[in-house]
Amino acid sequence: MKWLLVMAWLAALGTASAKDADVGIRHATPVLHWTSKDEKGVYGYIIYRSASADGPFLRVNKRIVPAVRPKPSVSGEAAKLPADSRYEYEDSSANPAKTYYYSIDAVSRTGLSKQLTRPIRREPRLLPSN
């Protein structure tokens, strides 16, 4: 399988924040964004998190992030996947004020898992003060 995986850390808005009561600092909840190409045979994705690049990594999402399914065919044509499949996962169980490392695995329809990323460091992001 050919994989193109792009990870970006974006600050979420609204309730996706945590507040440090002592100093009035708010941090954004980590939100993972990635794009995948060639998802043939992919069932979904599992997100892992660690406080260290060396692990141990623990699974974050209880449910698999489902892969994009092919669009239904029209007039007998074969079903097609979009050119790029875009995904997002908000890690609401993380402490937004801490640094974490994330890794994503793709899970095939047969249940096999393949690591897509090396550990990627996510620094805390401050939200603008009101």
Secondary structure as the mmCIF struct_conf table of DSSP 4:
data_model
#
loop_
_struct_conf.conf_type_id
_struct_conf.id
_struct_conf.beg_label_comp_id
_struct_conf.beg_label_asym_id
_struct_conf.beg_label_seq_id
_struct_conf.end_label_comp_id
_struct_conf.end_label_asym_id
_struct_conf.end_label_seq_id
STRN STRN1 ALA A 8 TRP A 9
TURN_TY1_P TURN_TY1_P1 GLY A 14 THR A 15
BEND BEND1 ALA A 16 ALA A 16
STRN STRN2 SER A 17 ASP A 20
TURN_TY1_P TURN_TY1_P2 ALA A 21 GLY A 24
STRN STRN3 ILE A 25 ALA A 28
HELX_LH_PP_P HELX_LH_PP_P1 THR A 29 PRO A 30
STRN STRN4 VAL A 31 SER A 36
TURN_TY1_P TURN_TY1_P3 LYS A 40 GLY A 41
STRN STRN5 VAL A 42 SER A 50
BEND BEND2 ALA A 51 SER A 52
TURN_TY1_P TURN_TY1_P4 ALA A 53 ASP A 54
STRN STRN6 LEU A 58 ARG A 59
BEND BEND3 LYS A 62 ARG A 63
STRN STRN7 VAL A 65 PRO A 66
HELX_LH_PP_P HELX_LH_PP_P2 ALA A 67 PRO A 70
STRN STRN8 LYS A 71 LYS A 71
HELX_LH_PP_P HELX_LH_PP_P3 PRO A 72 SER A 73
BEND BEND4 VAL A 74 VAL A 74
TURN_TY1_P TURN_TY1_P5 SER A 75 GLY A 76
HELX_LH_PP_P HELX_LH_PP_P4 GLU A 77 ALA A 79
STRN STRN9 LYS A 80 LYS A 80
BEND BEND5 ALA A 83 ASP A 84
STRN STRN10 SER A 85 GLU A 90
TURN_TY1_P TURN_TY1_P6 SER A 92 SER A 93
BEND BEND6 ALA A 94 ALA A 94
TURN_TY1_P TURN_TY1_P7 PRO A 96 ALA A 97
BEND BEND7 LYS A 98 LYS A 98
STRN STRN11 TYR A 100 SER A 108
TURN_TY1_P TURN_TY1_P8 ARG A 109 THR A 110
BEND BEND8 GLY A 111 GLY A 111
STRN STRN12 SER A 113 GLN A 115
STRN STRN13 ILE A 120 ARG A 122
STRN STRN14 LEU A 126 LEU A 126
HELX_LH_PP_P HELX_LH_PP_P5 LEU A 127 SER A 129
#
